[in-house]
Amino acid sequence: MKCVCPECKNDVDMSAYPTAAVGHVIECNTCGIVLEVRKIENGVVETEIVDEGK
Ligand SMILES: [Zn+2]
């Protein structure tokens, strides 16, 4: 699977999330932002930035 971070535009290392599915939360290994999986299509993961409300 491939995922581009919407914040820093770097590839997120999806090998750390072999069971990623819609609704799962992943973390960008480059900028550390938390992302929620919105859609997985043709091996491409679309994510949305999660506002943790801190
Ligand atoms: Zn990032």
mmCIF file of the protein (N, C-alpha, C, O) and its ligand, coordinates in Angstrom:
data_MODEL
# 
_entry.id   MODEL 
# 
loop_
_entity.id 
_entity.type 
_entity.pdbx_number_of_molecules 
1 polymer     1 
2 non-polymer 1 
# 
_entity_poly.entity_id                      1 
_entity_poly.type                           'polypeptide(L)' 
_entity_poly.nstd_linkage                   no 
_entity_poly.nstd_monomer                   no 
_entity_poly.pdbx_seq_one_letter_code       MKCVCPECKNDVDMSAYPTAAVGHVIECNTCGIVLEVRKIENGVVETEIVDEGK 
_entity_poly.pdbx_seq_one_letter_code_can   MKCVCPECKNDVDMSAYPTAAVGHVIECNTCGIVLEVRKIENGVVETEIVDEGK 
_entity_poly.pdbx_strand_id                 A 
# 
loop_
_entity_poly_seq.entity_id 
_entity_poly_seq.num 
_entity_poly_seq.mon_id 
_entity_poly_seq.hetero 
1 1  MET n 
1 2  LYS n 
1 3  CYS n 
1 4  VAL n 
1 5  CYS n 
1 6  PRO n 
1 7  GLU n 
1 8  CYS n 
1 9  LYS n 
1 10 ASN n 
1 11 ASP n 
1 12 VAL n 
1 13 ASP n 
1 14 MET n 
1 15 SER n 
1 16 ALA n 
1 17 TYR n 
1 18 PRO n 
1 19 THR n 
1 20 ALA n 
1 21 ALA n 
1 22 VAL n 
1 23 GLY n 
1 24 HIS n 
1 25 VAL n 
1 26 ILE n 
1 27 GLU n 
1 28 CYS n 
1 29 ASN n 
1 30 THR n 
1 31 CYS n 
1 32 GLY n 
1 33 ILE n 
1 34 VAL n 
1 35 LEU n 
1 36 GLU n 
1 37 VAL n 
1 38 ARG n 
1 39 LYS n 
1 40 ILE n 
1 41 GLU n 
1 42 ASN n 
1 43 GLY n 
1 44 VAL n 
1 45 VAL n 
1 46 GLU n 
1 47 THR n 
1 48 GLU n 
1 49 ILE n 
1 50 VAL n 
1 51 ASP n 
1 52 GLU n 
1 53 GLY n 
1 54 LYS n 
# 
loop_
_struct_asym.id 
_struct_asym.entity_id 
A 1 
B 2 
# 
loop_
_chem_comp.id 
_chem_comp.type 
_chem_comp.mon_nstd_flag 
ALA 'L-peptide linking' y 
ARG 'L-peptide linking' y 
ASN 'L-peptide linking' y 
ASP 'L-peptide linking' y 
CYS 'L-peptide linking' y 
GLU 'L-peptide linking' y 
GLY 'peptide linking'   y 
HIS 'L-peptide linking' y 
ILE 'L-peptide linking' y 
LEU 'L-peptide linking' y 
LYS 'L-peptide linking' y 
MET 'L-peptide linking' y 
PRO 'L-peptide linking' y 
SER 'L-peptide linking' y 
THR 'L-peptide linking' y 
TYR 'L-peptide linking' y 
VAL 'L-peptide linking' y 
ZN  non-polymer         . 
# 
_pdbx_entity_nonpoly.entity_id   2 
_pdbx_entity_nonpoly.name        ? 
_pdbx_entity_nonpoly.comp_id     ZN 
# 
_pdbx_nonpoly_scheme.asym_id         B 
_pdbx_nonpoly_scheme.entity_id       2 
_pdbx_nonpoly_scheme.mon_id          ZN 
_pdbx_nonpoly_scheme.ndb_seq_num     1 
_pdbx_nonpoly_scheme.pdb_seq_num     101 
_pdbx_nonpoly_scheme.auth_seq_num    101 
_pdbx_nonpoly_scheme.pdb_mon_id      ZN 
_pdbx_nonpoly_scheme.auth_mon_id     ZN 
_pdbx_nonpoly_scheme.pdb_strand_id   A 
_pdbx_nonpoly_scheme.pdb_ins_code    . 
# 
loop_
_atom_site.group_PDB 
_atom_site.id 
_atom_site.type_symbol 
_atom_site.label_atom_id 
_atom_site.label_alt_id 
_atom_site.label_comp_id 
_atom_site.label_asym_id 
_atom_site.label_entity_id 
_atom_site.label_seq_id 
_atom_site.pdbx_PDB_ins_code 
_atom_site.Cartn_x 
_atom_site.Cartn_y 
_atom_site.Cartn_z 
_atom_site.occupancy 
_atom_site.B_iso_or_equiv 
_atom_site.pdbx_formal_charge 
_atom_site.auth_seq_id 
_atom_site.auth_comp_id 
_atom_site.auth_asym_id 
_atom_site.auth_atom_id 
_atom_site.pdbx_PDB_model_num 
ATOM   1   N  N  . MET A 1 1  ? 0.841   -1.204 0.000  1.00 0.00 ? 1   MET A N  1 
ATOM   2   C  CA . MET A 1 1  ? 0.000   0.000  0.000  1.00 0.00 ? 1   MET A CA 1 
ATOM   3   C  C  . MET A 1 1  ? 0.872   1.247  0.000  1.00 0.00 ? 1   MET A C  1 
ATOM   4   O  O  . MET A 1 1  ? 2.001   1.247  0.491  1.00 0.00 ? 1   MET A O  1 
ATOM   5   N  N  . LYS A 1 2  ? 0.319   2.294  -0.559 1.00 0.00 ? 2   LYS A N  1 
ATOM   6   C  CA . LYS A 1 2  ? 1.052   3.547  -0.637 1.00 0.00 ? 2   LYS A CA 1 
ATOM   7   C  C  . LYS A 1 2  ? 0.192   4.650  -0.026 1.00 0.00 ? 2   LYS A C  1 
ATOM   8   O  O  . LYS A 1 2  ? -1.023  4.694  -0.220 1.00 0.00 ? 2   LYS A O  1 
ATOM   9   N  N  . CYS A 1 3  ? 0.840   5.522  0.704  1.00 0.00 ? 3   CYS A N  1 
ATOM   10  C  CA . CYS A 1 3  ? 0.111   6.609  1.343  1.00 0.00 ? 3   CYS A CA 1 
ATOM   11  C  C  . CYS A 1 3  ? 0.992   7.841  1.379  1.00 0.00 ? 3   CYS A C  1 
ATOM   12  O  O  . CYS A 1 3  ? 2.122   7.794  1.865  1.00 0.00 ? 3   CYS A O  1 
ATOM   13  N  N  . VAL A 1 4  ? 0.475   8.941  0.865  1.00 0.00 ? 4   VAL A N  1 
ATOM   14  C  CA . VAL A 1 4  ? 1.208   10.198 0.912  1.00 0.00 ? 4   VAL A CA 1 
ATOM   15  C  C  . VAL A 1 4  ? 0.614   11.066 2.016  1.00 0.00 ? 4   VAL A C  1 
ATOM   16  O  O  . VAL A 1 4  ? -0.595  11.298 2.051  1.00 0.00 ? 4   VAL A O  1 
ATOM   17  N  N  . CYS A 1 5  ? 1.458   11.535 2.903  1.00 0.00 ? 5   CYS A N  1 
ATOM   18  C  CA . CYS A 1 5  ? 1.005   12.371 4.004  1.00 0.00 ? 5   CYS A CA 1 
ATOM   19  C  C  . CYS A 1 5  ? 0.460   13.695 3.474  1.00 0.00 ? 5   CYS A C  1 
ATOM   20  O  O  . CYS A 1 5  ? 1.155   14.390 2.733  1.00 0.00 ? 5   CYS A O  1 
ATOM   21  N  N  . PRO A 1 6  ? -0.780  14.058 3.841  1.00 0.00 ? 6   PRO A N  1 
ATOM   22  C  CA . PRO A 1 6  ? -1.359  15.320 3.360  1.00 0.00 ? 6   PRO A CA 1 
ATOM   23  C  C  . PRO A 1 6  ? -0.700  16.551 3.976  1.00 0.00 ? 6   PRO A C  1 
ATOM   24  O  O  . PRO A 1 6  ? -0.873  17.669 3.490  1.00 0.00 ? 6   PRO A O  1 
ATOM   25  N  N  . GLU A 1 7  ? 0.050   16.334 5.041  1.00 0.00 ? 7   GLU A N  1 
ATOM   26  C  CA . GLU A 1 7  ? 0.693   17.457 5.715  1.00 0.00 ? 7   GLU A CA 1 
ATOM   27  C  C  . GLU A 1 7  ? 2.074   17.756 5.120  1.00 0.00 ? 7   GLU A C  1 
ATOM   28  O  O  . GLU A 1 7  ? 2.347   18.883 4.707  1.00 0.00 ? 7   GLU A O  1 
ATOM   29  N  N  . CYS A 1 8  ? 2.938   16.738 5.081  1.00 0.00 ? 8   CYS A N  1 
ATOM   30  C  CA . CYS A 1 8  ? 4.325   16.984 4.659  1.00 0.00 ? 8   CYS A CA 1 
ATOM   31  C  C  . CYS A 1 8  ? 4.623   16.452 3.263  1.00 0.00 ? 8   CYS A C  1 
ATOM   32  O  O  . CYS A 1 8  ? 5.718   16.663 2.741  1.00 0.00 ? 8   CYS A O  1 
ATOM   33  N  N  . LYS A 1 9  ? 3.646   15.757 2.646  1.00 0.00 ? 9   LYS A N  1 
ATOM   34  C  CA . LYS A 1 9  ? 3.754   15.251 1.274  1.00 0.00 ? 9   LYS A CA 1 
ATOM   35  C  C  . LYS A 1 9  ? 4.806   14.166 1.111  1.00 0.00 ? 9   LYS A C  1 
ATOM   36  O  O  . LYS A 1 9  ? 5.201   13.851 -0.012 1.00 0.00 ? 9   LYS A O  1 
ATOM   37  N  N  . ASN A 1 10 ? 5.260   13.596 2.208  1.00 0.00 ? 10  ASN A N  1 
ATOM   38  C  CA . ASN A 1 10 ? 6.185   12.471 2.126  1.00 0.00 ? 10  ASN A CA 1 
ATOM   39  C  C  . ASN A 1 10 ? 5.391   11.175 2.170  1.00 0.00 ? 10  ASN A C  1 
ATOM   40  O  O  . ASN A 1 10 ? 4.247   11.146 2.623  1.00 0.00 ? 10  ASN A O  1 
ATOM   41  N  N  . ASP A 1 11 ? 6.014   10.107 1.692  1.00 0.00 ? 11  ASP A N  1 
ATOM   42  C  CA . ASP A 1 11 ? 5.367   8.801  1.764  1.00 0.00 ? 11  ASP A CA 1 
ATOM   43  C  C  . ASP A 1 11 ? 5.361   8.308  3.207  1.00 0.00 ? 11  ASP A C  1 
ATOM   44  O  O  . ASP A 1 11 ? 6.372   8.377  3.905  1.00 0.00 ? 11  ASP A O  1 
ATOM   45  N  N  . VAL A 1 12 ? 4.208   7.812  3.639  1.00 0.00 ? 12  VAL A N  1 
ATOM   46  C  CA . VAL A 1 12 ? 4.109   7.202  4.953  1.00 0.00 ? 12  VAL A CA 1 
ATOM   47  C  C  . VAL A 1 12 ? 4.520   5.742  4.821  1.00 0.00 ? 12  VAL A C  1 
ATOM   48  O  O  . VAL A 1 12 ? 4.125   5.069  3.869  1.00 0.00 ? 12  VAL A O  1 
ATOM   49  N  N  . ASP A 1 13 ? 5.306   5.254  5.762  1.00 0.00 ? 13  ASP A N  1 
ATOM   50  C  CA . ASP A 1 13 ? 5.763   3.866  5.741  1.00 0.00 ? 13  ASP A CA 1 
ATOM   51  C  C  . ASP A 1 13 ? 4.624   2.931  6.127  1.00 0.00 ? 13  ASP A C  1 
ATOM   52  O  O  . ASP A 1 13 ? 4.379   2.686  7.308  1.00 0.00 ? 13  ASP A O  1 
ATOM   53  N  N  . MET A 1 14 ? 3.930   2.411  5.114  1.00 0.00 ? 14  MET A N  1 
ATOM   54  C  CA . MET A 1 14 ? 2.761   1.567  5.378  1.00 0.00 ? 14  MET A CA 1 
ATOM   55  C  C  . MET A 1 14 ? 3.150   0.154  5.805  1.00 0.00 ? 14  MET A C  1 
ATOM   56  O  O  . MET A 1 14 ? 2.287   -0.631 6.198  1.00 0.00 ? 14  MET A O  1 
ATOM   57  N  N  . SER A 1 15 ? 4.431   -0.175 5.733  1.00 0.00 ? 15  SER A N  1 
ATOM   58  C  CA . SER A 1 15 ? 4.845   -1.512 6.185  1.00 0.00 ? 15  SER A CA 1 
ATOM   59  C  C  . SER A 1 15 ? 4.629   -1.664 7.689  1.00 0.00 ? 15  SER A C  1 
ATOM   60  O  O  . SER A 1 15 ? 4.586   -2.775 8.217  1.00 0.00 ? 15  SER A O  1 
ATOM   61  N  N  . ALA A 1 16 ? 4.494   -0.516 8.370  1.00 0.00 ? 16  ALA A N  1 
ATOM   62  C  CA . ALA A 1 16 ? 4.224   -0.549 9.802  1.00 0.00 ? 16  ALA A CA 1 
ATOM   63  C  C  . ALA A 1 16 ? 2.746   -0.815 10.084 1.00 0.00 ? 16  ALA A C  1 
ATOM   64  O  O  . ALA A 1 16 ? 2.357   -1.086 11.220 1.00 0.00 ? 16  ALA A O  1 
ATOM   65  N  N  . TYR A 1 17 ? 1.922   -0.732 9.020  1.00 0.00 ? 17  TYR A N  1 
ATOM   66  C  CA . TYR A 1 17 ? 0.470   -0.908 9.191  1.00 0.00 ? 17  TYR A CA 1 
ATOM   67  C  C  . TYR A 1 17 ? -0.061  -1.929 8.184  1.00 0.00 ? 17  TYR A C  1 
ATOM   68  O  O  . TYR A 1 17 ? -0.838  -1.581 7.294  1.00 0.00 ? 17  TYR A O  1 
ATOM   69  N  N  . PRO A 1 18 ? 0.358   -3.184 8.326  1.00 0.00 ? 18  PRO A N  1 
ATOM   70  C  CA . PRO A 1 18 ? -0.048  -4.201 7.338  1.00 0.00 ? 18  PRO A CA 1 
ATOM   71  C  C  . PRO A 1 18 ? -1.540  -4.494 7.341  1.00 0.00 ? 18  PRO A C  1 
ATOM   72  O  O  . PRO A 1 18 ? -2.064  -5.047 6.375  1.00 0.00 ? 18  PRO A O  1 
ATOM   73  N  N  . THR A 1 19 ? -2.231  -4.128 8.419  1.00 0.00 ? 19  THR A N  1 
ATOM   74  C  CA . THR A 1 19 ? -3.666  -4.402 8.501  1.00 0.00 ? 19  THR A CA 1 
ATOM   75  C  C  . THR A 1 19 ? -4.497  -3.131 8.398  1.00 0.00 ? 19  THR A C  1 
ATOM   76  O  O  . THR A 1 19 ? -5.656  -3.113 8.813  1.00 0.00 ? 19  THR A O  1 
ATOM   77  N  N  . ALA A 1 20 ? -3.916  -2.069 7.851  1.00 0.00 ? 20  ALA A N  1 
ATOM   78  C  CA . ALA A 1 20 ? -4.629  -0.801 7.751  1.00 0.00 ? 20  ALA A CA 1 
ATOM   79  C  C  . ALA A 1 20 ? -5.942  -0.967 7.004  1.00 0.00 ? 20  ALA A C  1 
ATOM   80  O  O  . ALA A 1 20 ? -6.008  -1.653 5.984  1.00 0.00 ? 20  ALA A O  1 
ATOM   81  N  N  . ALA A 1 21 ? -6.977  -0.336 7.521  1.00 0.00 ? 21  ALA A N  1 
ATOM   82  C  CA . ALA A 1 21 ? -8.295  -0.381 6.890  1.00 0.00 ? 21  ALA A CA 1 
ATOM   83  C  C  . ALA A 1 21 ? -8.977  0.957  7.149  1.00 0.00 ? 21  ALA A C  1 
ATOM   84  O  O  . ALA A 1 21 ? -8.511  1.757  7.961  1.00 0.00 ? 21  ALA A O  1 
ATOM   85  N  N  . VAL A 1 22 ? -10.080 1.190  6.455  1.00 0.00 ? 22  VAL A N  1 
ATOM   86  C  CA . VAL A 1 22 ? -10.816 2.441  6.623  1.00 0.00 ? 22  VAL A CA 1 
ATOM   87  C  C  . VAL A 1 22 ? -11.206 2.617  8.081  1.00 0.00 ? 22  VAL A C  1 
ATOM   88  O  O  . VAL A 1 22 ? -11.753 1.708  8.705  1.00 0.00 ? 22  VAL A O  1 
ATOM   89  N  N  . GLY A 1 23 ? -10.919 3.786  8.612  1.00 0.00 ? 23  GLY A N  1 
ATOM   90  C  CA . GLY A 1 23 ? -11.244 4.077  9.999  1.00 0.00 ? 23  GLY A CA 1 
ATOM   91  C  C  . GLY A 1 23 ? -10.066 3.903  10.934 1.00 0.00 ? 23  GLY A C  1 
ATOM   92  O  O  . GLY A 1 23 ? -10.092 4.367  12.074 1.00 0.00 ? 23  GLY A O  1 
ATOM   93  N  N  . HIS A 1 24 ? -9.020  3.226  10.444 1.00 0.00 ? 24  HIS A N  1 
ATOM   94  C  CA . HIS A 1 24 ? -7.833  3.057  11.272 1.00 0.00 ? 24  HIS A CA 1 
ATOM   95  C  C  . HIS A 1 24 ? -7.045  4.358  11.343 1.00 0.00 ? 24  HIS A C  1 
ATOM   96  O  O  . HIS A 1 24 ? -7.111  5.193  10.440 1.00 0.00 ? 24  HIS A O  1 
ATOM   97  N  N  . VAL A 1 25 ? -6.316  4.511  12.408 1.00 0.00 ? 25  VAL A N  1 
ATOM   98  C  CA . VAL A 1 25 ? -5.498  5.698  12.589 1.00 0.00 ? 25  VAL A CA 1 
ATOM   99  C  C  . VAL A 1 25 ? -4.034  5.311  12.422 1.00 0.00 ? 25  VAL A C  1 
ATOM   100 O  O  . VAL A 1 25 ? -3.559  4.356  13.036 1.00 0.00 ? 25  VAL A O  1 
ATOM   101 N  N  . ILE A 1 26 ? -3.335  6.053  11.597 1.00 0.00 ? 26  ILE A N  1 
ATOM   102 C  CA . ILE A 1 26 ? -1.914  5.803  11.375 1.00 0.00 ? 26  ILE A CA 1 
ATOM   103 C  C  . ILE A 1 26 ? -1.157  7.089  11.658 1.00 0.00 ? 26  ILE A C  1 
ATOM   104 O  O  . ILE A 1 26 ? -1.741  8.168  11.761 1.00 0.00 ? 26  ILE A O  1 
ATOM   105 N  N  . GLU A 1 27 ? 0.149   6.949  11.779 1.00 0.00 ? 27  GLU A N  1 
ATOM   106 C  CA . GLU A 1 27 ? 0.968   8.117  12.097 1.00 0.00 ? 27  GLU A CA 1 
ATOM   107 C  C  . GLU A 1 27 ? 2.024   8.295  11.018 1.00 0.00 ? 27  GLU A C  1 
ATOM   108 O  O  . GLU A 1 27 ? 2.680   7.335  10.615 1.00 0.00 ? 27  GLU A O  1 
ATOM   109 N  N  . CYS A 1 28 ? 2.183   9.525  10.556 1.00 0.00 ? 28  CYS A N  1 
ATOM   110 C  CA . CYS A 1 28 ? 3.215   9.811  9.565  1.00 0.00 ? 28  CYS A CA 1 
ATOM   111 C  C  . CYS A 1 28 ? 4.582   9.657  10.221 1.00 0.00 ? 28  CYS A C  1 
ATOM   112 O  O  . CYS A 1 28 ? 4.863   10.282 11.243 1.00 0.00 ? 28  CYS A O  1 
ATOM   113 N  N  . ASN A 1 29 ? 5.436   8.812  9.620  1.00 0.00 ? 29  ASN A N  1 
ATOM   114 C  CA . ASN A 1 29 ? 6.757   8.581  10.203 1.00 0.00 ? 29  ASN A CA 1 
ATOM   115 C  C  . ASN A 1 29 ? 7.718   9.719  9.909  1.00 0.00 ? 29  ASN A C  1 
ATOM   116 O  O  . ASN A 1 29 ? 8.838   9.733  10.421 1.00 0.00 ? 29  ASN A O  1 
ATOM   117 N  N  . THR A 1 30 ? 7.294   10.676 9.090  1.00 0.00 ? 30  THR A N  1 
ATOM   118 C  CA . THR A 1 30 ? 8.160   11.815 8.783  1.00 0.00 ? 30  THR A CA 1 
ATOM   119 C  C  . THR A 1 30 ? 7.854   13.015 9.681  1.00 0.00 ? 30  THR A C  1 
ATOM   120 O  O  . THR A 1 30 ? 8.755   13.560 10.319 1.00 0.00 ? 30  THR A O  1 
ATOM   121 N  N  . CYS A 1 31 ? 6.577   13.427 9.732  1.00 0.00 ? 31  CYS A N  1 
ATOM   122 C  CA . CYS A 1 31 ? 6.243   14.619 10.517 1.00 0.00 ? 31  CYS A CA 1 
ATOM   123 C  C  . CYS A 1 31 ? 5.506   14.281 11.819 1.00 0.00 ? 31  CYS A C  1 
ATOM   124 O  O  . CYS A 1 31 ? 5.324   15.149 12.673 1.00 0.00 ? 31  CYS A O  1 
ATOM   125 N  N  . GLY A 1 32 ? 5.083   13.018 11.968 1.00 0.00 ? 32  GLY A N  1 
ATOM   126 C  CA . GLY A 1 32 ? 4.466   12.594 13.225 1.00 0.00 ? 32  GLY A CA 1 
ATOM   127 C  C  . GLY A 1 32 ? 3.000   12.928 13.366 1.00 0.00 ? 32  GLY A C  1 
ATOM   128 O  O  . GLY A 1 32 ? 2.412   12.708 14.426 1.00 0.00 ? 32  GLY A O  1 
ATOM   129 N  N  . ILE A 1 33 ? 2.393   13.461 12.302 1.00 0.00 ? 33  ILE A N  1 
ATOM   130 C  CA . ILE A 1 33 ? 0.980   13.815 12.385 1.00 0.00 ? 33  ILE A CA 1 
ATOM   131 C  C  . ILE A 1 33 ? 0.125   12.543 12.390 1.00 0.00 ? 33  ILE A C  1 
ATOM   132 O  O  . ILE A 1 33 ? 0.520   11.516 11.838 1.00 0.00 ? 33  ILE A O  1 
ATOM   133 N  N  . VAL A 1 34 ? -1.043  12.628 13.016 1.00 0.00 ? 34  VAL A N  1 
ATOM   134 C  CA . VAL A 1 34 ? -1.935  11.479 13.093 1.00 0.00 ? 34  VAL A CA 1 
ATOM   135 C  C  . VAL A 1 34 ? -2.963  11.574 11.965 1.00 0.00 ? 34  VAL A C  1 
ATOM   136 O  O  . VAL A 1 34 ? -3.590  12.614 11.760 1.00 0.00 ? 34  VAL A O  1 
ATOM   137 N  N  . LEU A 1 35 ? -3.119  10.478 11.249 1.00 0.00 ? 35  LEU A N  1 
ATOM   138 C  CA . LEU A 1 35 ? -3.996  10.447 10.086 1.00 0.00 ? 35  LEU A CA 1 
ATOM   139 C  C  . LEU A 1 35 ? -5.012  9.323  10.223 1.00 0.00 ? 35  LEU A C  1 
ATOM   140 O  O  . LEU A 1 35 ? -4.696  8.245  10.726 1.00 0.00 ? 35  LEU A O  1 
ATOM   141 N  N  . GLU A 1 36 ? -6.230  9.583  9.773  1.00 0.00 ? 36  GLU A N  1 
ATOM   142 C  CA . GLU A 1 36 ? -7.245  8.531  9.750  1.00 0.00 ? 36  GLU A CA 1 
ATOM   143 C  C  . GLU A 1 36 ? -7.446  8.082  8.306  1.00 0.00 ? 36  GLU A C  1 
ATOM   144 O  O  . GLU A 1 36 ? -7.564  8.898  7.392  1.00 0.00 ? 36  GLU A O  1 
ATOM   145 N  N  . VAL A 1 37 ? -7.481  6.772  8.127  1.00 0.00 ? 37  VAL A N  1 
ATOM   146 C  CA . VAL A 1 37 ? -7.676  6.216  6.781  1.00 0.00 ? 37  VAL A CA 1 
ATOM   147 C  C  . VAL A 1 37 ? -9.120  6.453  6.343  1.00 0.00 ? 37  VAL A C  1 
ATOM   148 O  O  . VAL A 1 37 ? -10.057 6.043  7.028  1.00 0.00 ? 37  VAL A O  1 
ATOM   149 N  N  . ARG A 1 38 ? -9.290  7.107  5.216  1.00 0.00 ? 38  ARG A N  1 
ATOM   150 C  CA . ARG A 1 38 ? -10.626 7.404  4.694  1.00 0.00 ? 38  ARG A CA 1 
ATOM   151 C  C  . ARG A 1 38 ? -11.019 6.457  3.575  1.00 0.00 ? 38  ARG A C  1 
ATOM   152 O  O  . ARG A 1 38 ? -12.191 6.118  3.415  1.00 0.00 ? 38  ARG A O  1 
ATOM   153 N  N  . LYS A 1 39 ? -10.023 6.033  2.801  1.00 0.00 ? 39  LYS A N  1 
ATOM   154 C  CA . LYS A 1 39 ? -10.327 5.202  1.640  1.00 0.00 ? 39  LYS A CA 1 
ATOM   155 C  C  . LYS A 1 39 ? -9.076  4.467  1.225  1.00 0.00 ? 39  LYS A C  1 
ATOM   156 O  O  . LYS A 1 39 ? -7.978  5.019  1.290  1.00 0.00 ? 39  LYS A O  1 
ATOM   157 N  N  . ILE A 1 40 ? -9.227  3.219  0.796  1.00 0.00 ? 40  ILE A N  1 
ATOM   158 C  CA . ILE A 1 40 ? -8.114  2.474  0.225  1.00 0.00 ? 40  ILE A CA 1 
ATOM   159 C  C  . ILE A 1 40 ? -8.568  1.984  -1.137 1.00 0.00 ? 40  ILE A C  1 
ATOM   160 O  O  . ILE A 1 40 ? -9.529  1.224  -1.255 1.00 0.00 ? 40  ILE A O  1 
ATOM   161 N  N  . GLU A 1 41 ? -7.860  2.431  -2.161 1.00 0.00 ? 41  GLU A N  1 
ATOM   162 C  CA . GLU A 1 41 ? -8.267  2.113  -3.515 1.00 0.00 ? 41  GLU A CA 1 
ATOM   163 C  C  . GLU A 1 41 ? -7.039  1.812  -4.351 1.00 0.00 ? 41  GLU A C  1 
ATOM   164 O  O  . GLU A 1 41 ? -6.115  2.622  -4.428 1.00 0.00 ? 41  GLU A O  1 
ATOM   165 N  N  . ASN A 1 42 ? -7.033  0.635  -4.983 1.00 0.00 ? 42  ASN A N  1 
ATOM   166 C  CA . ASN A 1 42 ? -5.920  0.238  -5.843 1.00 0.00 ? 42  ASN A CA 1 
ATOM   167 C  C  . ASN A 1 42 ? -4.573  0.373  -5.138 1.00 0.00 ? 42  ASN A C  1 
ATOM   168 O  O  . ASN A 1 42 ? -3.578  0.763  -5.748 1.00 0.00 ? 42  ASN A O  1 
ATOM   169 N  N  . GLY A 1 43 ? -4.554  0.048  -3.854 1.00 0.00 ? 43  GLY A N  1 
ATOM   170 C  CA . GLY A 1 43 ? -3.305  0.076  -3.111 1.00 0.00 ? 43  GLY A CA 1 
ATOM   171 C  C  . GLY A 1 43 ? -2.878  1.454  -2.656 1.00 0.00 ? 43  GLY A C  1 
ATOM   172 O  O  . GLY A 1 43 ? -1.808  1.618  -2.069 1.00 0.00 ? 43  GLY A O  1 
ATOM   173 N  N  . VAL A 1 44 ? -3.717  2.455  -2.928 1.00 0.00 ? 44  VAL A N  1 
ATOM   174 C  CA . VAL A 1 44 ? -3.400  3.814  -2.499 1.00 0.00 ? 44  VAL A CA 1 
ATOM   175 C  C  . VAL A 1 44 ? -4.305  4.177  -1.325 1.00 0.00 ? 44  VAL A C  1 
ATOM   176 O  O  . VAL A 1 44 ? -5.528  4.064  -1.409 1.00 0.00 ? 44  VAL A O  1 
ATOM   177 N  N  . VAL A 1 45 ? -3.690  4.610  -0.242 1.00 0.00 ? 45  VAL A N  1 
ATOM   178 C  CA . VAL A 1 45 ? -4.432  4.940  0.972  1.00 0.00 ? 45  VAL A CA 1 
ATOM   179 C  C  . VAL A 1 45 ? -4.679  6.448  1.017  1.00 0.00 ? 45  VAL A C  1 
ATOM   180 O  O  . VAL A 1 45 ? -3.748  7.251  0.961  1.00 0.00 ? 45  VAL A O  1 
ATOM   181 N  N  . GLU A 1 46 ? -5.962  6.808  1.122  1.00 0.00 ? 46  GLU A N  1 
ATOM   182 C  CA . GLU A 1 46 ? -6.300  8.222  1.292  1.00 0.00 ? 46  GLU A CA 1 
ATOM   183 C  C  . GLU A 1 46 ? -6.553  8.478  2.763  1.00 0.00 ? 46  GLU A C  1 
ATOM   184 O  O  . GLU A 1 46 ? -7.264  7.720  3.423  1.00 0.00 ? 46  GLU A O  1 
ATOM   185 N  N  . THR A 1 47 ? -5.966  9.555  3.275  1.00 0.00 ? 47  THR A N  1 
ATOM   186 C  CA . THR A 1 47 ? -6.089  9.842  4.701  1.00 0.00 ? 47  THR A CA 1 
ATOM   187 C  C  . THR A 1 47 ? -6.565  11.267 4.938  1.00 0.00 ? 47  THR A C  1 
ATOM   188 O  O  . THR A 1 47 ? -6.548  12.125 4.056  1.00 0.00 ? 47  THR A O  1 
ATOM   189 N  N  . GLU A 1 48 ? -6.992  11.468 6.184  1.00 0.00 ? 48  GLU A N  1 
ATOM   190 C  CA . GLU A 1 48 ? -7.460  12.777 6.617  1.00 0.00 ? 48  GLU A CA 1 
ATOM   191 C  C  . GLU A 1 48 ? -6.739  13.083 7.926  1.00 0.00 ? 48  GLU A C  1 
ATOM   192 O  O  . GLU A 1 48 ? -6.566  12.200 8.765  1.00 0.00 ? 48  GLU A O  1 
ATOM   193 N  N  . ILE A 1 49 ? -6.328  14.313 8.093  1.00 0.00 ? 49  ILE A N  1 
ATOM   194 C  CA . ILE A 1 49 ? -5.626  14.693 9.308  1.00 0.00 ? 49  ILE A CA 1 
ATOM   195 C  C  . ILE A 1 49 ? -6.582  14.644 10.500 1.00 0.00 ? 49  ILE A C  1 
ATOM   196 O  O  . ILE A 1 49 ? -7.688  15.181 10.448 1.00 0.00 ? 49  ILE A O  1 
ATOM   197 N  N  . VAL A 1 50 ? -6.137  13.991 11.569 1.00 0.00 ? 50  VAL A N  1 
ATOM   198 C  CA . VAL A 1 50 ? -6.943  13.891 12.768 1.00 0.00 ? 50  VAL A CA 1 
ATOM   199 C  C  . VAL A 1 50 ? -6.574  15.039 13.711 1.00 0.00 ? 50  VAL A C  1 
ATOM   200 O  O  . VAL A 1 50 ? -5.410  15.237 14.058 1.00 0.00 ? 50  VAL A O  1 
ATOM   201 N  N  . ASP A 1 51 ? -7.599  15.782 14.110 1.00 0.00 ? 51  ASP A N  1 
ATOM   202 C  CA . ASP A 1 51 ? -7.394  16.827 15.106 1.00 0.00 ? 51  ASP A CA 1 
ATOM   203 C  C  . ASP A 1 51 ? -7.577  16.193 16.473 1.00 0.00 ? 51  ASP A C  1 
ATOM   204 O  O  . ASP A 1 51 ? -8.685  15.835 16.873 1.00 0.00 ? 51  ASP A O  1 
ATOM   205 N  N  . GLU A 1 52 ? -6.476  16.064 17.171 1.00 0.00 ? 52  GLU A N  1 
ATOM   206 C  CA . GLU A 1 52 ? -6.529  15.384 18.470 1.00 0.00 ? 52  GLU A CA 1 
ATOM   207 C  C  . GLU A 1 52 ? -7.100  16.242 19.570 1.00 0.00 ? 52  GLU A C  1 
ATOM   208 O  O  . GLU A 1 52 ? -7.331  15.759 20.679 1.00 0.00 ? 52  GLU A O  1 
ATOM   209 N  N  . GLY A 1 53 ? -7.332  17.508 19.281 1.00 0.00 ? 53  GLY A N  1 
ATOM   210 C  CA . GLY A 1 53 ? -7.945  18.396 20.242 1.00 0.00 ? 53  GLY A CA 1 
ATOM   211 C  C  . GLY A 1 53 ? -7.095  18.692 21.456 1.00 0.00 ? 53  GLY A C  1 
ATOM   212 O  O  . GLY A 1 53 ? -7.612  18.918 22.550 1.00 0.00 ? 53  GLY A O  1 
ATOM   213 N  N  . LYS A 1 54 ? -5.784  18.690 21.257 1.00 0.00 ? 54  LYS A N  1 
ATOM   214 C  CA . LYS A 1 54 ? -4.885  18.951 22.374 1.00 0.00 ? 54  LYS A CA 1 
ATOM   215 C  C  . LYS A 1 54 ? -4.781  20.462 22.639 1.00 0.00 ? 54  LYS A C  1 
ATOM   216 O  O  . LYS A 1 54 ? -4.065  20.881 23.548 1.00 0.00 ? 54  LYS A O  1 
HETATM 217 ZN ZN . ZN  B 2 .  ? 3.833   13.839 7.349  1.00 0.00 2 101 ZN  A ZN 1 
# 
